Structure formats: C-alpha cells, structure tokens
Amino acid sequence: MTASVFLQGFGTCAALIIAIGAQNAFVLRQGLKREFVFSVALLCALSDALLVTLGVLGVGALVQSQPLMLATITYAGAIFLLGYGVMAARRAWSANTLALNTNAVPDAATQSPATVGTRDRRRVLLACLAFTFLNPHCYLDTVVLMGALGAQFPGVLRWVFAAGAVTASFVWFFSLAYGARLLAPVFARPNAWRVLDSLIALTMFALAAALVWRQWKY
C-alpha cells in the first residue's frame, strides 16, 4: 500500500512538471550553458518540495479561496513572462549569439572563489525563483491539485504521497539540467541557439497570453 501511494505521488507530479513550460525552458538553457547547473536544479526541486508540502498541509484550499491573490499572481506572472520572452527574442535576432562553452564546469561550487561570478549567480537564481513563484500554474497544479490529491490519503500515507511527488521533482530537474549536455554537439552551432531562444520566446508569449485569457475568462 505504501509503495503504491508513493508511486501515485511520483507519477502525478511527474506528469505535471514534465510538460513544456517557462521553468523547464529556463533549466534547459542553463544546462546547455553549463552555468550554475546544480544550484538551479536544486533550487527548482526544493521549491517544488516546499509547494507540495504546503499543499498537503492544506494551503492549497486557502489559495483557491482567494481570487484576488490568484489574480495578482496571474498578472505579475504574465508581465514577467512577457519581459523574459522579449529578452529571448532579442537574443534570437542578435548577431552576437551565444556559443556553447564546452569547457565550462557544471556549477560554481566547483570553481575557485576568484572565478565565481557572484552577481551572475544571484541573477540566475533570482530568475529561477521568479519562474517558479510568479507562475500561477505552480499554485494551481502543485499546491492546489497535489494538495487535494494528497488529502485523500489518511495519516502518514499523505506524507508518503508527498514524498513520491518530491522525489519526482528532484529526478526531473536534475535529469533535465544535466541531461542537457547531451545536446552539446547540436548547440555548438550558434544558429541552434537562435532556434532555442526563438522557441523560448514563443513559449513565454503563449504562456503569458494563456494566463491573461484564463483570468479574464473566469
């Protein structure tokens, strides 16, 4: 019974986070650039763990009952996605496309203090947090939906379900971040970055439009 509940949590969370979205696109790009890979993957996984835990604790029901809170998060998220989409579009059309640094190390933790770009690291991690917590879908899916599904299990089984969901987050984000390097031969060509940034820009614009449309509709 315990193993079955764990697998339910794992499978449900995996189905929710594997879909193409702003957060996954950001993690993929950082993995391809090989910049702060471990930190980005860990931050995404820990953020998901926090949101799943809040959902299981019943915060999901509170978020769902506050339409003003959801509306504020929705519009803030749409503005952020539009801004990042514009940045990606500018990168795609710029003559100075990003070349893949095959000599880069996976994370700043493996570099000497003198070579670590503290400001860049902070900027990347703040952007990672924004992609996570300014996305209304993370509250609707991770907190509300996962919380509702976890609530159907009694006692300790509720936390077994949450543990399965958290495990899925860790497996996915680290696989995505470090698996991106398998695409290194493709992205050794600058034009490949143009295509990726174009797809990221289109994804951001589509997500922003979907958020605003959903808010107006409901």
C-alpha positions as CSV (number, residue, x, y, z in Angstrom):
1,M,0.0,0.0,0.0
2,T,2.8,2.4,0.9
3,A,4.7,1.8,-2.3
4,S,1.5,2.2,-4.3
5,V,0.8,5.6,-2.7
6,F,4.5,6.7,-3.2
7,L,4.2,5.8,-6.9
8,Q,1.0,7.7,-7.2
9,G,2.6,10.8,-5.9
10,F,5.7,10.3,-8.1
11,G,3.6,9.7,-11.3
12,T,1.2,12.6,-10.7
13,C,3.9,15.1,-10.0
14,A,6.0,13.9,-13.0
15,A,3.0,14.3,-15.3
16,L,2.5,17.9,-14.1
17,I,6.1,19.1,-14.3
18,I,7.4,17.4,-17.4
19,A,5.1,19.5,-19.7
20,I,7.0,22.2,-21.5
21,G,6.9,25.5,-19.6
22,A,8.8,28.5,-18.6
23,Q,10.6,26.9,-15.7
24,N,11.7,23.9,-17.7
25,A,12.9,26.1,-20.6
26,F,15.0,28.1,-18.2
27,V,16.5,25.0,-16.6
28,L,17.3,23.5,-20.1
29,R,19.0,26.7,-21.2
30,Q,21.2,26.8,-18.0
31,G,22.1,23.2,-18.5
32,L,23.1,23.9,-22.1
33,K,25.2,26.9,-21.0
34,R,26.6,24.8,-18.1
35,E,26.2,27.7,-15.7
36,F,25.2,27.0,-12.1
37,V,23.6,23.8,-13.2
38,F,23.5,22.1,-9.7
39,S,22.2,25.3,-8.0
40,V,19.4,25.8,-10.5
41,A,18.3,22.2,-10.4
42,L,18.4,22.1,-6.6
43,L,16.5,25.3,-6.2
44,C,13.8,24.2,-8.6
45,A,13.4,20.8,-6.8
46,L,13.4,22.4,-3.3
47,S,10.8,24.9,-4.4
48,D,8.6,22.2,-5.7
49,A,9.1,20.3,-2.4
50,L,8.0,23.4,-0.5
51,L,4.9,23.9,-2.6
52,V,3.9,20.2,-2.4
53,T,4.3,20.3,1.4
54,L,2.2,23.4,1.6
55,G,-0.5,21.7,-0.5
56,V,-0.5,18.6,1.7
57,L,-0.8,20.9,4.8
58,G,-4.0,22.4,3.3
59,V,-2.6,25.7,2.0
60,G,-4.0,24.8,-1.4
61,A,-7.5,25.2,-0.3
62,L,-6.7,28.7,1.1
63,V,-5.1,29.8,-2.2
64,Q,-8.1,28.6,-4.2
65,S,-10.5,30.5,-2.0
66,Q,-8.6,33.9,-2.6
67,P,-9.5,35.1,-6.1
68,L,-7.7,38.4,-5.6
69,M,-4.5,36.7,-4.6
70,L,-4.6,34.4,-7.7
71,A,-5.4,37.4,-10.0
72,T,-2.5,39.4,-8.6
73,I,-0.1,36.4,-9.1
74,T,-1.5,35.8,-12.6
75,Y,-0.9,39.3,-13.9
76,A,2.5,39.6,-12.3
77,G,3.5,36.3,-13.8
78,A,2.2,37.3,-17.3
79,I,4.3,40.5,-17.1
80,F,7.4,38.6,-16.1
81,L,6.9,36.0,-18.9
82,L,6.4,38.7,-21.5
83,G,9.6,40.5,-20.4
84,Y,11.6,37.3,-20.5
85,G,10.1,36.5,-23.9
86,V,11.2,39.8,-25.2
87,M,14.8,39.2,-23.9
88,A,14.8,35.7,-25.6
89,A,13.5,37.2,-28.9
90,R,16.3,39.8,-28.8
91,R,18.9,37.1,-28.2
92,A,17.5,35.1,-31.1
93,W,17.7,38.0,-33.5
94,S,21.0,39.4,-32.2
95,A,24.2,39.0,-34.3
96,N,26.0,38.0,-31.1
97,T,24.5,34.6,-30.5
98,L,25.7,32.5,-27.5
99,A,28.4,29.9,-28.3
100,L,28.3,26.8,-26.2
101,N,31.2,26.7,-23.7
102,T,32.2,23.1,-23.7
103,N,34.9,23.8,-21.1
104,A,32.5,25.3,-18.6
105,V,32.0,23.5,-15.3
106,P,28.6,22.3,-14.2
107,D,28.3,24.6,-11.2
108,A,30.0,27.5,-9.4
109,A,30.7,25.2,-6.4
110,T,33.5,23.5,-8.5
111,Q,35.2,26.8,-9.3
112,S,37.7,28.8,-7.2
113,P,36.3,31.8,-5.4
114,A,38.1,34.1,-7.8
115,T,36.3,32.8,-10.8
116,V,32.8,32.6,-9.5
117,G,30.6,35.4,-10.8
118,T,28.6,36.2,-7.7
119,R,26.5,38.8,-9.4
120,D,25.6,36.4,-12.2
121,R,24.9,33.6,-9.8
122,R,22.5,35.8,-7.9
123,R,20.8,37.0,-11.1
124,V,20.3,33.4,-12.3
125,L,18.9,32.1,-9.0
126,L,16.6,35.1,-8.7
127,A,15.3,34.4,-12.2
128,C,14.8,30.8,-11.3
129,L,12.7,31.8,-8.2
130,A,10.7,34.1,-10.4
131,F,9.9,31.4,-12.9
132,T,8.7,29.2,-10.0
133,F,6.8,31.6,-7.8
134,L,5.5,34.1,-10.3
135,N,3.8,31.2,-12.2
136,P,0.2,30.8,-11.2
137,H,0.2,27.2,-12.5
138,C,2.6,26.2,-9.8
139,Y,0.0,27.2,-7.2
140,L,-2.9,25.7,-9.1
141,D,-1.1,22.5,-10.0
142,T,1.5,21.8,-7.3
143,V,-0.3,23.4,-4.3
144,V,-4.0,23.0,-5.1
145,L,-4.1,19.9,-7.1
146,M,-1.4,17.9,-5.4
147,G,-2.7,19.1,-2.0
148,A,-6.2,17.9,-2.9
149,L,-4.9,14.5,-4.1
150,G,-2.7,14.1,-1.1
151,A,-5.6,14.9,1.3
152,Q,-7.5,11.8,0.2
153,F,-4.9,9.6,2.0
154,P,-5.2,9.2,5.8
155,G,-2.4,9.9,8.3
156,V,1.1,9.0,7.3
157,L,0.1,7.9,3.8
158,R,-0.5,11.6,2.9
159,W,3.2,12.2,3.5
160,V,4.2,9.1,1.6
161,F,2.3,10.6,-1.4
162,A,4.1,13.9,-0.9
163,A,7.5,12.1,-0.7
164,G,6.7,10.5,-4.0
165,A,5.9,13.9,-5.6
166,V,9.1,15.5,-4.2
167,T,11.2,12.6,-5.5
168,A,9.8,13.1,-8.9
169,S,10.7,16.8,-8.8
170,F,14.3,16.0,-7.9
171,V,14.6,13.3,-10.5
172,W,13.2,15.5,-13.3
173,F,15.0,18.8,-12.6
174,F,18.4,17.1,-12.2
175,S,17.9,14.9,-15.3
176,L,16.8,17.9,-17.3
177,A,19.7,20.2,-16.1
178,Y,22.5,17.6,-16.5
179,G,21.0,15.8,-19.5
180,A,21.0,19.0,-21.5
181,R,24.8,18.5,-22.1
182,L,23.9,15.5,-24.3
183,L,22.7,18.2,-26.8
184,A,26.1,19.9,-26.7
185,P,27.1,18.9,-30.3
186,V,23.9,20.4,-31.6
187,F,24.3,23.6,-29.7
188,A,27.9,24.0,-30.7
189,R,26.4,25.8,-33.7
190,P,25.3,29.4,-33.0
191,N,22.2,29.0,-35.1
192,A,20.9,26.3,-32.8
193,W,20.8,28.9,-30.0
194,R,18.8,31.2,-32.3
195,V,16.3,28.4,-32.7
196,L,16.2,27.6,-29.0
197,D,15.8,31.3,-28.0
198,S,13.0,31.7,-30.6
199,L,11.2,28.7,-29.2
200,I,11.6,30.0,-25.7
201,A,10.3,33.4,-26.7
202,L,7.2,31.9,-28.3
203,T,6.7,29.7,-25.3
204,M,6.8,32.7,-22.9
205,F,4.4,34.7,-25.1
206,A,2.0,31.8,-25.3
207,L,2.1,31.2,-21.6
208,A,1.6,34.9,-20.8
209,A,-1.4,35.1,-23.2
210,A,-2.9,31.9,-21.7
211,L,-2.6,33.3,-18.2
212,V,-4.3,36.6,-19.1
213,W,-7.0,34.8,-21.1
214,R,-7.7,32.4,-18.3
215,Q,-8.0,35.2,-15.8
216,W,-10.4,37.2,-18.0
217,K,-12.5,34.1,-18.7
218,Y,-13.0,33.3,-15.1
